[in-house]
């Protein structure tokens, strides 16, 4: 059984980072995103731009498993099919040293007109 889709408010609550982004590249389960706007959070990273809060590019692991607000595993796992050039609204958690989506519906494809 697939868990119910989380609402925008629930996704925001579970996420450390959320916003509109463009897929720059994919490497297996890793997706490189460039954010055009942030709704929540500040990008983590090792470089100078990230430490200054100026970085807008991240890598995230696209396969995941559902977790509750307390971090407990829920039923189901998933993987997205991102392609270079896709525009998405995405909600991400920092878990196990990488950004990951907190739920199966945490990435929503957007049209160019929806994403500045």
NUROMAR-133744 format. One record per residue: residue in one letter; residue number from 1; x negated, y, z of N, C-alpha, C, O in turn. Coordinates in nm, 4 decimals, always signed. Layout:
<recs>
+--------+-----+----------+----------+----------+----------+----------+----------+----------+----------+----------+----------+----------+----------+
! residu ! num !     n_c1 !     n_c2 !     n_c3 !    ca_c1 !    ca_c2 !    ca_c3 !     c_c1 !     c_c2 !     c_c3 !     o_c1 !     o_c2 !     o_c3 !
+--------+-----+----------+----------+----------+----------+----------+----------+----------+----------+----------+----------+----------+----------+
!      a ! NUM !        X !        Y !        Z !        X !        Y !        Z !        X !        Y !        Z !        X !        Y !        Z !
...
+--------+-----+----------+----------+----------+----------+----------+----------+----------+----------+----------+----------+----------+----------+
</recs>
This chain:
<recs>
+--------+-----+----------+----------+----------+----------+----------+----------+----------+----------+----------+----------+----------+----------+
! residu ! num !     n_c1 !     n_c2 !     n_c3 !    ca_c1 !    ca_c2 !    ca_c3 !     c_c1 !     c_c2 !     c_c3 !     o_c1 !     o_c2 !     o_c3 !
+--------+-----+----------+----------+----------+----------+----------+----------+----------+----------+----------+----------+----------+----------+
!      x !   1 !  -0.0835 !  -0.1188 !  +0.0000 !  +0.0000 !  +0.0000 !  +0.0000 !  -0.0878 !  +0.1249 !  +0.0000 !  -0.1838 !  +0.1344 !  +0.0765 !
!      x !   2 !  -0.0548 !  +0.2180 !  -0.0843 !  -0.1305 !  +0.3425 !  -0.0953 !  -0.0807 !  +0.4411 !  +0.0105 !  +0.0401 !  +0.4574 !  +0.0279 !
!      x !   3 !  -0.1736 !  +0.5072 !  +0.0816 !  -0.1292 !  +0.6083 !  +0.1779 !  -0.0578 !  +0.7220 !  +0.1061 !  -0.0831 !  +0.7475 !  -0.0116 !
!      x !   4 !  +0.0316 !  +0.7904 !  +0.1777 !  +0.1032 !  +0.9030 !  +0.1183 !  +0.0041 !  +1.0143 !  +0.0833 !  -0.1001 !  +1.0258 !  +0.1478 !
!      x !   5 !  +0.0346 !  +1.0957 !  -0.0171 !  -0.0533 !  +1.2088 !  -0.0484 !  -0.0507 !  +1.3103 !  +0.0657 !  +0.0545 !  +1.3363 !  +0.1242 !
!      x !   6 !  -0.1648 !  +1.3663 !  +0.0962 !  -0.1718 !  +1.4683 !  +0.2004 !  -0.1314 !  +1.6037 !  +0.1426 !  -0.1551 !  +1.6313 !  +0.0250 !
!      x !   7 !  -0.0710 !  +1.6867 !  +0.2249 !  -0.0325 !  +1.8220 !  +0.1825 !  -0.1568 !  +1.9105 !  +0.1756 !  -0.2634 !  +1.8747 !  +0.2257 !
!      x !   8 !  -0.1406 !  +2.0267 !  +0.1126 !  -0.2490 !  +2.1257 !  +0.1054 !  -0.2990 !  +2.1592 !  +0.2465 !  -0.4198 !  +2.1650 !  +0.2693 !
!      x !   9 !  -0.2078 !  +2.1811 !  +0.3400 !  -0.2458 !  +2.2149 !  +0.4781 !  -0.3221 !  +2.1004 !  +0.5443 !  -0.4203 !  +2.1243 !  +0.6145 !
!      x !  10 !  -0.2783 !  +1.9769 !  +0.5228 !  -0.3482 !  +1.8616 !  +0.5811 !  -0.4869 !  +1.8454 !  +0.5202 !  -0.5832 !  +1.8171 !  +0.5915 !
!      x !  11 !  -0.4975 !  +1.8634 !  +0.3887 !  -0.6280 !  +1.8542 !  +0.3232 !  -0.7225 !  +1.9623 !  +0.3743 !  -0.8400 !  +1.9357 !  +0.3995 !
!      x !  12 !  -0.6710 !  +2.0849 !  +0.3896 !  -0.7544 !  +2.1929 !  +0.4437 !  -0.8010 !  +2.1620 !  +0.5850 !  -0.9163 !  +2.1878 !  +0.6195 !
!      x !  13 !  -0.7126 !  +2.1074 !  +0.6665 !  -0.7468 !  +2.0738 !  +0.8045 !  -0.8575 !  +1.9688 !  +0.8108 !  -0.9458 !  +1.9776 !  +0.8962 !
!      x !  14 !  -0.8540 !  +1.8699 !  +0.7222 !  -0.9536 !  +1.7630 !  +0.7210 !  -1.0847 !  +1.8030 !  +0.6540 !  -1.1863 !  +1.7358 !  +0.6721 !
!      x !  15 !  -1.0838 !  +1.9111 !  +0.5773 !  -1.1991 !  +1.9478 !  +0.4955 !  -1.2895 !  +2.0498 !  +0.5631 !  -1.2463 !  +2.1343 !  +0.6415 !
!      x !  16 !  -1.4157 !  +2.0376 !  +0.5289 !  -1.5142 !  +2.1373 !  +0.5696 !  -1.5337 !  +2.2395 !  +0.4575 !  -1.5645 !  +2.3559 !  +0.4827 !
!      x !  17 !  -1.5154 !  +2.1943 !  +0.3344 !  -1.5364 !  +2.2783 !  +0.2175 !  -1.4218 !  +2.2564 !  +0.1200 !  -1.3855 !  +2.1423 !  +0.0916 !
!      x !  18 !  -1.3645 !  +2.3646 !  +0.0685 !  -1.2550 !  +2.3532 !  -0.0274 !  -1.2613 !  +2.4715 !  -0.1233 !  -1.2980 !  +2.5826 !  -0.0849 !
!      x !  19 !  -1.2250 !  +2.4457 !  -0.2483 !  -1.2220 !  +2.5543 !  -0.3445 !  -1.2027 !  +2.5057 !  -0.4860 !  -1.1774 !  +2.3876 !  -0.5102 !
!      x !  20 !  -1.2151 !  +2.5989 !  -0.5801 !  -1.2039 !  +2.5703 !  -0.7225 !  -1.3438 !  +2.5566 !  -0.7800 !  -1.4318 !  +2.6380 !  -0.7518 !
!      x !  21 !  -1.3640 !  +2.4518 !  -0.8618 !  -1.4973 !  +2.4240 !  -0.9131 !  -1.4908 !  +2.3665 !  -1.0533 !  -1.3859 !  +2.3218 !  -1.0997 !
!      x !  22 !  -1.6064 !  +2.3687 !  -1.1200 !  -1.6222 !  +2.3053 !  -1.2507 !  -1.7229 !  +2.1921 !  -1.2368 !  -1.8249 !  +2.2065 !  -1.1694 !
!      x !  23 !  -1.6940 !  +2.0799 !  -1.3008 !  -1.7866 !  +1.9671 !  -1.3002 !  -1.9001 !  +1.9990 !  -1.3966 !  -1.8780 !  +2.0201 !  -1.5158 !
!      x !  24 !  -2.0223 !  +2.0021 !  -1.3429 !  -2.1416 !  +2.0313 !  -1.4231 !  -2.2000 !  +1.9030 !  -1.4818 !  -2.2425 !  +1.9000 !  -1.5973 !
!      x !  25 !  -2.2013 !  +1.7956 !  -1.3997 !  -2.2574 !  +1.6677 !  -1.4447 !  -2.2088 !  +1.5559 !  -1.3538 !  -2.1606 !  +1.5803 !  -1.2432 !
!      x !  26 !  -2.2222 !  +1.4336 !  -1.4021 !  -2.1939 !  +1.3156 !  -1.3207 !  -2.3117 !  +1.2200 !  -1.3339 !  -2.3722 !  +1.2079 !  -1.4405 !
!      x !  27 !  -2.3433 !  +1.1520 !  -1.2232 !  -2.4501 !  +1.0513 !  -1.2217 !  -2.3983 !  +0.9344 !  -1.1390 !  -2.4172 !  +0.9317 !  -1.0174 !
!      x !  28 !  -2.3334 !  +0.8378 !  -1.2035 !  -2.2739 !  +0.7266 !  -1.1293 !  -2.1611 !  +0.7784 !  -1.0410 !  -2.0666 !  +0.8401 !  -1.0902 !
!      x !  29 !  -2.1711 !  +0.7533 !  -0.9094 !  -2.0687 !  +0.8003 !  -0.8159 !  -2.0925 !  +0.9440 !  -0.7692 !  -2.0117 !  +0.9982 !  -0.6939 !
!      x !  30 !  -2.2024 !  +1.0062 !  -0.8128 !  -2.2345 !  +1.1428 !  -0.7706 !  -2.1871 !  +1.2422 !  -0.8764 !  -2.2132 !  +1.2259 !  -0.9956 !
!      x !  31 !  -2.1167 !  +1.3455 !  -0.8299 !  -2.0662 !  +1.4513 !  -0.9180 !  -2.1294 !  +1.5831 !  -0.8750 !  -2.1351 !  +1.6133 !  -0.7558 !
!      x !  32 !  -2.1767 !  +1.6614 !  -0.9710 !  -2.2322 !  +1.7933 !  -0.9422 !  -2.1270 !  +1.8965 !  -0.9790 !  -2.0793 !  +1.9013 !  -1.0924 !
!      x !  33 !  -2.0914 !  +1.9798 !  -0.8803 !  -1.9884 !  +2.0826 !  -0.8964 !  -2.0485 !  +2.2216 !  -0.8819 !  -2.1414 !  +2.2424 !  -0.8040 !
!      x !  34 !  -1.9948 !  +2.3158 !  -0.9572 !  -2.0259 !  +2.4580 !  -0.9401 !  -1.8957 !  +2.5262 !  -0.8989 !  -1.7984 !  +2.5273 !  -0.9744 !
!      x !  35 !  -1.8950 !  +2.5830 !  -0.7783 !  -1.7737 !  +2.6473 !  -0.7280 !  -1.7572 !  +2.7858 !  -0.7886 !  -1.8512 !  +2.8651 !  -0.7930 !
!      x !  36 !  -1.6344 !  +2.8137 !  -0.8357 !  -1.6007 !  +2.9466 !  -0.8853 !  -1.5326 !  +3.0283 !  -0.7760 !  -1.5342 !  +3.1514 !  -0.7796 !
!      x !  37 !  -1.4722 !  +2.9589 !  -0.6780 !  -1.4172 !  +3.0278 !  -0.5605 !  -1.4062 !  +2.9274 !  -0.4466 !  -1.3806 !  +2.8089 !  -0.4680 !
!      x !  38 !  -1.4261 !  +2.9774 !  -0.3258 !  -1.4128 !  +2.8951 !  -0.2058 !  -1.2885 !  +2.9363 !  -0.1292 !  -1.2615 !  +3.0551 !  -0.1113 !
!      x !  39 !  -1.2130 !  +2.8371 !  -0.0842 !  -1.0951 !  +2.8597 !  -0.0009 !  -1.1339 !  +2.8463 !  +0.1459 !  -1.0819 !  +2.9166 !  +0.2326 !
!      x !  40 !  -1.2271 !  +2.7538 !  +0.1715 !  -1.2689 !  +2.7257 !  +0.3084 !  -1.4136 !  +2.6795 !  +0.3081 !  -1.4560 !  +2.6046 !  +0.2201 !
!      x !  41 !  -1.4893 !  +2.7250 !  +0.4080 !  -1.6215 !  +2.6705 !  +0.4327 !  -1.7363 !  +2.7443 !  +0.3690 !  -1.7202 !  +2.8438 !  +0.2984 !
!      x !  42 !  -1.8527 !  +2.6907 !  +0.3974 !  -1.9791 !  +2.7405 !  +0.3460 !  -2.0596 !  +2.6199 !  +0.3004 !  -2.0666 !  +2.5198 !  +0.3717 !
!      x !  43 !  -2.1196 !  +2.6279 !  +0.1839 !  -2.1899 !  +2.5149 !  +0.1248 !  -2.3153 !  +2.4807 !  +0.2042 !  -2.3966 !  +2.5678 !  +0.2352 !
!      x !  44 !  -2.3297 !  +2.3517 !  +0.2368 !  -2.4513 !  +2.3008 !  +0.3024 !  -2.5545 !  +2.2713 !  +0.1954 !  -2.5205 !  +2.2356 !  +0.0826 !
!      x !  45 !  -2.6800 !  +2.2864 !  +0.2315 !  -2.7856 !  +2.2520 !  +0.1379 !  -2.9218 !  +2.2774 !  +0.1971 !  -2.9347 !  +2.3304 !  +0.3074 !
!      x !  46 !  -3.0252 !  +2.2380 !  +0.1208 !  -3.1617 !  +2.2484 !  +0.1697 !  -3.2373 !  +2.3678 !  +0.1125 !  -3.3346 !  +2.4138 !  +0.1721 !
!      x !  47 !  -3.1941 !  +2.4173 !  -0.0005 !  -3.2664 !  +2.5254 !  -0.0658 !  -3.2427 !  +2.6610 !  -0.0007 !  -3.1558 !  +2.6748 !  +0.0853 !
!      x !  48 !  -3.3194 !  +2.7600 !  -0.0417 !  -3.3096 !  +2.8957 !  +0.0122 !  -3.1704 !  +2.9544 !  -0.0110 !  -3.1134 !  +3.0147 !  +0.0800 !
!      x !  49 !  -3.1150 !  +2.9379 !  -0.1307 !  -2.9817 !  +2.9927 !  -0.1581 !  -2.8764 !  +2.9326 !  -0.0659 !  -2.7864 !  +3.0027 !  -0.0197 !
!      x !  50 !  -2.8877 !  +2.8040 !  -0.0396 !  -2.7915 !  +2.7388 !  +0.0510 !  -2.8067 !  +2.7926 !  +0.1928 !  -2.7070 !  +2.8199 !  +0.2595 !
!      x !  51 !  -2.9292 !  +2.8078 !  +0.2391 !  -2.9526 !  +2.8598 !  +0.3752 !  -2.9031 !  +3.0031 !  +0.3891 !  -2.8617 !  +3.0444 !  +0.4975 !
!      x !  52 !  -2.9072 !  +3.0790 !  +0.2801 !  -2.8587 !  +3.2176 !  +0.2829 !  -2.7087 !  +3.2265 !  +0.2581 !  -2.6506 !  +3.3347 !  +0.2661 !
!      x !  53 !  -2.6456 !  +3.1126 !  +0.2279 !  -2.5023 !  +3.1120 !  +0.2000 !  -2.4687 !  +3.1581 !  +0.0603 !  -2.3546 !  +3.1963 !  +0.0344 !
!      x !  54 !  -2.5645 !  +3.1556 !  -0.0309 !  -2.5430 !  +3.2050 !  -0.1667 !  -2.5276 !  +3.0946 !  -0.2706 !  -2.4918 !  +3.1226 !  -0.3850 !
!      x !  55 !  -2.5537 !  +2.9708 !  -0.2332 !  -2.5440 !  +2.8593 !  -0.3273 !  -2.3987 !  +2.8338 !  -0.3630 !  -2.3097 !  +2.8454 !  -0.2787 !
!      x !  56 !  -2.3755 !  +2.7989 !  -0.4889 !  -2.2398 !  +2.7673 !  -0.5331 !  -2.2345 !  +2.6295 !  -0.5991 !  -2.1313 !  +2.5912 !  -0.6542 !
!      x !  57 !  -2.3448 !  +2.5550 !  -0.5937 !  -2.3519 !  +2.4244 !  -0.6579 !  -2.3783 !  +2.3166 !  -0.5543 !  -2.4642 !  +2.3325 !  -0.4676 !
!      x !  58 !  -2.3038 !  +2.2062 !  -0.5634 !  -2.3215 !  +2.0947 !  -0.4701 !  -2.3151 !  +1.9621 !  -0.5450 !  -2.2711 !  +1.9554 !  -0.6598 !
!      x !  59 !  -2.3604 !  +1.8568 !  -0.4770 !  -2.3379 !  +1.7203 !  -0.5215 !  -2.2418 !  +1.6562 !  -0.4240 !  -2.2488 !  +1.6829 !  -0.3041 !
!      x !  60 !  -2.1521 !  +1.5721 !  -0.4729 !  -2.0674 !  +1.4965 !  -0.3820 !  -2.0471 !  +1.3557 !  -0.4338 !  -2.0556 !  +1.3299 !  -0.5538 !
!      x !  61 !  -2.0200 !  +1.2648 !  -0.3406 !  -1.9966 !  +1.1241 !  -0.3737 !  -1.8478 !  +1.1085 !  -0.3995 !  -1.7658 !  +1.1355 !  -0.3117 !
!      x !  62 !  -1.8123 !  +1.0643 !  -0.5217 !  -1.6711 !  +1.0646 !  -0.5605 !  -1.5918 !  +0.9445 !  -0.5121 !  -1.4692 !  +0.9537 !  -0.5054 !
!      x !  63 !  -1.6531 !  +0.8345 !  -0.4783 !  -1.5790 !  +0.7208 !  -0.4234 !  -1.5588 !  +0.7447 !  -0.2747 !  -1.6443 !  +0.8048 !  -0.2096 !
!      x !  64 !  -1.4485 !  +0.6992 !  -0.2208 !  -1.4246 !  +0.7251 !  -0.0798 !  -1.3277 !  +0.6281 !  -0.0177 !  -1.2754 !  +0.5372 !  -0.0821 !
!      x !  65 !  -1.3057 !  +0.6513 !  +0.1113 !  -1.2038 !  +0.5771 !  +0.1836 !  -1.1284 !  +0.6744 !  +0.2712 !  -1.1859 !  +0.7713 !  +0.3206 !
!      x !  66 !  -1.0006 !  +0.6497 !  +0.2911 !  -0.9162 !  +0.7393 !  +0.3699 !  -0.9568 !  +0.7369 !  +0.5161 !  -0.9820 !  +0.6308 !  +0.5732 !
!      x !  67 !  -0.9629 !  +0.8565 !  +0.5767 !  -0.9916 !  +0.8682 !  +0.7195 !  -0.8927 !  +0.9669 !  +0.7807 !  -0.8561 !  +1.0666 !  +0.7184 !
!      x !  68 !  -0.8505 !  +0.9379 !  +0.9028 !  -0.7604 !  +1.0270 !  +0.9746 !  -0.8349 !  +1.1449 !  +1.0329 !  -0.9567 !  +1.1554 !  +1.0181 !
!      x !  69 !  -0.7624 !  +1.2341 !  +1.0995 !  -0.8218 !  +1.3541 !  +1.1586 !  -0.9300 !  +1.3194 !  +1.2600 !  -1.0253 !  +1.3955 !  +1.2767 !
!      x !  70 !  -0.9169 !  +1.2059 !  +1.3280 !  -1.0171 !  +1.1622 !  +1.4248 !  -1.1294 !  +1.0814 !  +1.3630 !  -1.2165 !  +1.0328 !  +1.4352 !
!      x !  71 !  -1.1300 !  +1.0658 !  +1.2316 !  -1.2338 !  +0.9921 !  +1.1621 !  -1.2046 !  +0.8431 !  +1.1478 !  -1.2859 !  +0.7694 !  +1.0922 !
!      x !  72 !  -1.0896 !  +0.7982 !  +1.1974 !  -1.0569 !  +0.6559 !  +1.1894 !  -1.0209 !  +0.6176 !  +1.0458 !  -0.9502 !  +0.6924 !  +0.9782 !
!      x !  73 !  -1.0686 !  +0.5023 !  +0.9984 !  -1.0366 !  +0.4589 !  +0.8617 !  -0.8879 !  +0.4307 !  +0.8453 !  -0.8241 !  +0.3750 !  +0.9345 !
!      x !  74 !  -0.8333 !  +0.4697 !  +0.7305 !  -0.6952 !  +0.4398 !  +0.6944 !  -0.6974 !  +0.3414 !  +0.5771 !  -0.8037 !  +0.3127 !  +0.5219 !
!      x !  75 !  -0.5832 !  +0.2915 !  +0.5403 !  -0.5741 !  +0.1948 !  +0.4303 !  -0.6108 !  +0.2615 !  +0.2984 !  -0.5718 !  +0.3755 !  +0.2732 !
!      x !  76 !  -0.6854 !  +0.1911 !  +0.2148 !  -0.7090 !  +0.2372 !  +0.0778 !  -0.8465 !  +0.2949 !  +0.0533 !  -0.9080 !  +0.3530 !  +0.1428 !
!      x !  77 !  -0.8936 !  +0.2785 !  -0.0677 !  -1.0162 !  +0.3419 !  -0.1147 !  -0.9886 !  +0.3890 !  -0.2569 !  -0.8885 !  +0.3493 !  -0.3167 !
!      x !  78 !  -1.0756 !  +0.4727 !  -0.3117 !  -1.0471 !  +0.5300 !  -0.4435 !  -1.1765 !  +0.5754 !  -0.5092 !  -1.2823 !  +0.5799 !  -0.4465 !
!      x !  79 !  -1.1651 !  +0.6084 !  -0.6356 !  -1.2731 !  +0.6682 !  -0.7125 !  -1.2082 !  +0.7567 !  -0.8180 !  -1.1072 !  +0.7185 !  -0.8771 !
!      x !  80 !  -1.2642 !  +0.8728 !  -0.8418 !  -1.2125 !  +0.9647 !  -0.9425 !  -1.2853 !  +0.9412 !  -1.0743 !  -1.3905 !  +0.8773 !  -1.0771 !
!      x !  81 !  -1.2306 !  +0.9918 !  -1.1810 !  -1.2935 !  +0.9822 !  -1.3124 !  -1.3224 !  +1.1241 !  -1.3603 !  -1.2528 !  +1.1763 !  -1.4474 !
!      x !  82 !  -1.4253 !  +1.1860 !  -1.3029 !  -1.4603 !  +1.3226 !  -1.3400 !  -1.5448 !  +1.3222 !  -1.4663 !  -1.6256 !  +1.2323 !  -1.4898 !
!      x !  83 !  -1.5235 !  +1.4259 !  -1.5472 !  -1.6025 !  +1.4442 !  -1.6683 !  -1.6581 !  +1.5859 !  -1.6699 !  -1.5988 !  +1.6787 !  -1.6147 !
!      x !  84 !  -1.7725 !  +1.6001 !  -1.7342 !  -1.8359 !  +1.7319 !  -1.7466 !  -1.7345 !  +1.8294 !  -1.8069 !  -1.6681 !  +1.7989 !  -1.9060 !
!      x !  85 !  -1.7241 !  +1.9480 !  -1.7445 !  -1.6324 !  +2.0501 !  -1.7938 !  -1.4969 !  +2.0506 !  -1.7250 !  -1.4221 !  +2.1478 !  -1.7361 !
!      x !  86 !  -1.4639 !  +1.9410 !  -1.6527 !  -1.3370 !  +1.9391 !  -1.5776 !  -1.3360 !  +2.0535 !  -1.4768 !  -1.4382 !  +2.0849 !  -1.4158 !
!      x !  87 !  -1.2197 !  +2.1151 !  -1.4602 !  -1.2007 !  +2.2162 !  -1.3563 !  -1.1087 !  +2.1553 !  -1.2517 !  -1.0050 !  +2.0976 !  -1.2844 !
!      x !  88 !  -1.1479 !  +2.1688 !  -1.1261 !  -1.0750 !  +2.1034 !  -1.0174 !  -1.0578 !  +2.1963 !  -0.8977 !  -1.1394 !  +2.2855 !  -0.8742 !
!      x !  89 !  -0.9507 !  +2.1738 !  -0.8228 !  -0.9410 !  +2.2258 !  -0.6869 !  -0.9738 !  +2.1056 !  -0.6005 !  -0.9102 !  +2.0008 !  -0.6121 !
!      x !  90 !  -1.0737 !  +2.1207 !  -0.5132 !  -1.1226 !  +2.0043 !  -0.4403 !  -1.1397 !  +2.0352 !  -0.2919 !  -1.1731 !  +2.1473 !  -0.2534 !
!      x !  91 !  -1.1161 !  +1.9341 !  -0.2105 !  -1.1285 !  +1.9413 !  -0.0648 !  -1.2330 !  +1.8383 !  -0.0247 !  -1.2208 !  +1.7213 !  -0.0608 !
!      x !  92 !  -1.3361 !  +1.8797 !  +0.0496 !  -1.4472 !  +1.7913 !  +0.0817 !  -1.4807 !  +1.7908 !  +0.2304 !  -1.4677 !  +1.8924 !  +0.2986 !
!      x !  93 !  -1.5235 !  +1.6757 !  +0.2791 !  -1.5772 !  +1.6597 !  +0.4145 !  -1.7256 !  +1.6321 !  +0.4022 !  -1.7724 !  +1.5814 !  +0.3002 !
!      x !  94 !  -1.8002 !  +1.6663 !  +0.5082 !  -1.9403 !  +1.6266 !  +0.5161 !  -1.9427 !  +1.5022 !  +0.6035 !  -1.9124 !  +1.5090 !  +0.7226 !
!      x !  95 !  -1.9786 !  +1.3891 !  +0.5449 !  -1.9766 !  +1.2630 !  +0.6175 !  -2.0916 !  +1.1752 !  +0.5693 !  -2.1140 !  +1.1614 !  +0.4490 !
!      x !  96 !  -2.1640 !  +1.1161 !  +0.6633 !  -2.2755 !  +1.0264 !  +0.6307 !  -2.3786 !  +1.0949 !  +0.5402 !  -2.4323 !  +1.0331 !  +0.4482 !
!      x !  97 !  -2.4057 !  +1.2233 !  +0.5673 !  -2.5087 !  +1.2970 !  +0.4943 !  -2.4731 !  +1.3416 !  +0.3545 !  -2.5616 !  +1.3777 !  +0.2769 !
!      x !  98 !  -2.3435 !  +1.3400 !  +0.3202 !  -2.3024 !  +1.3814 !  +0.1850 !  -2.1606 !  +1.4359 !  +0.1893 !  -2.0828 !  +1.4039 !  +0.2791 !
!      x !  99 !  -2.1285 !  +1.5193 !  +0.0902 !  -1.9899 !  +1.5625 !  +0.0742 !  -1.9102 !  +1.4465 !  +0.0160 !  -1.9568 !  +1.3764 !  -0.0738 !
!      x ! 100 !  -1.7878 !  +1.4270 !  +0.0691 !  -1.6974 !  +1.3229 !  +0.0218 !  -1.5547 !  +1.3758 !  +0.0308 !  -1.5252 !  +1.4627 !  +0.1128 !
!      x ! 101 !  -1.4670 !  +1.3234 !  -0.0534 !  -1.3265 !  +1.3632 !  -0.0449 !  -1.2601 !  +1.2909 !  +0.0724 !  -1.2855 !  +1.1724 !  +0.0937 !
!      x ! 102 !  -1.1747 !  +1.3610 !  +0.1492 !  -1.1122 !  +1.3001 !  +0.2661 !  -0.9884 !  +1.2160 !  +0.2358 !  -0.9411 !  +1.1434 !  +0.3234 !
!      x ! 103 !  -0.9352 !  +1.2239 !  +0.1148 !  -0.8137 !  +1.1504 !  +0.0789 !  -0.8101 !  +1.1309 !  -0.0724 !  -0.8800 !  +1.1997 !  -0.1469 !
!      x ! 104 !  -0.7287 !  +1.0372 !  -0.1159 !  -0.7243 !  +1.0061 !  -0.2587 !  -0.6712 !  +1.1211 !  -0.3431 !  -0.6987 !  +1.1267 !  -0.4630 !
!      x ! 105 !  -0.5966 !  +1.2121 !  -0.2840 !  -0.5429 !  +1.3246 !  -0.3618 !  -0.6169 !  +1.4557 !  -0.3324 !  -0.5594 !  +1.5635 !  -0.3470 !
!      x ! 106 !  -0.7430 !  +1.4472 !  -0.2913 !  -0.8191 !  +1.5666 !  -0.2529 !  -0.8818 !  +1.6406 !  -0.3713 !  -0.9461 !  +1.7437 !  -0.3517 !
!      x ! 107 !  -0.8646 !  +1.5906 !  -0.4919 !  -0.9134 !  +1.6594 !  -0.6118 !  -0.7981 !  +1.6726 !  -0.7102 !  -0.7374 !  +1.5736 !  -0.7511 !
!      x ! 108 !  -0.7695 !  +1.7953 !  -0.7470 !  -0.6593 !  +1.8238 !  -0.8397 !  -0.7159 !  +1.8907 !  -0.9642 !  -0.7782 !  +1.9966 !  -0.9559 !
!      x ! 109 !  -0.6942 !  +1.8288 !  -1.0788 !  -0.7422 !  +1.8897 !  -1.2031 !  -0.6627 !  +2.0180 !  -1.2294 !  -0.5422 !  +2.0247 !  -1.2052 !
!      x ! 110 !  -0.7328 !  +2.1183 !  -1.2790 !  -0.6724 !  +2.2491 !  -1.3043 !  -0.6996 !  +2.2898 !  -1.4475 !  -0.7959 !  +2.2436 !  -1.5088 !
!      x ! 111 !  -0.6147 !  +2.3765 !  -1.5010 !  -0.6404 !  +2.4313 !  -1.6341 !  -0.7291 !  +2.5541 !  -1.6176 !  -0.7433 !  +2.6077 !  -1.5078 !
!      x ! 112 !  -0.7885 !  +2.5977 !  -1.7282 !  -0.8772 !  +2.7144 !  -1.7237 !  -0.8057 !  +2.8383 !  -1.6724 !  -0.8672 !  +2.9208 !  -1.6048 !
!      x ! 113 !  -0.6774 !  +2.8534 !  -1.7028 !  -0.6036 !  +2.9722 !  -1.6578 !  -0.5803 !  +2.9699 !  -1.5078 !  -0.5671 !  +3.0758 !  -1.4465 !
!      x ! 114 !  -0.5748 !  +2.8483 !  -1.4449 !  -0.5545 !  +2.8375 !  -1.2998 !  -0.6813 !  +2.8680 !  -1.2225 !  -0.6747 !  +2.9109 !  -1.1073 !
!      x ! 115 !  -0.7969 !  +2.8466 !  -1.2843 !  -0.9251 !  +2.8628 !  -1.2166 !  -0.9987 !  +2.9763 !  -1.2828 !  -1.0572 !  +2.9582 !  -1.3896 !
!      x ! 116 !  -0.9970 !  +3.0936 !  -1.2213 !  -1.0597 !  +3.2127 !  -1.2710 !  -1.1664 !  +3.1981 !  -1.3642 !  -1.2230 !  +3.2976 !  -1.4094 !
+--------+-----+----------+----------+----------+----------+----------+----------+----------+----------+----------+----------+----------+----------+
</recs>
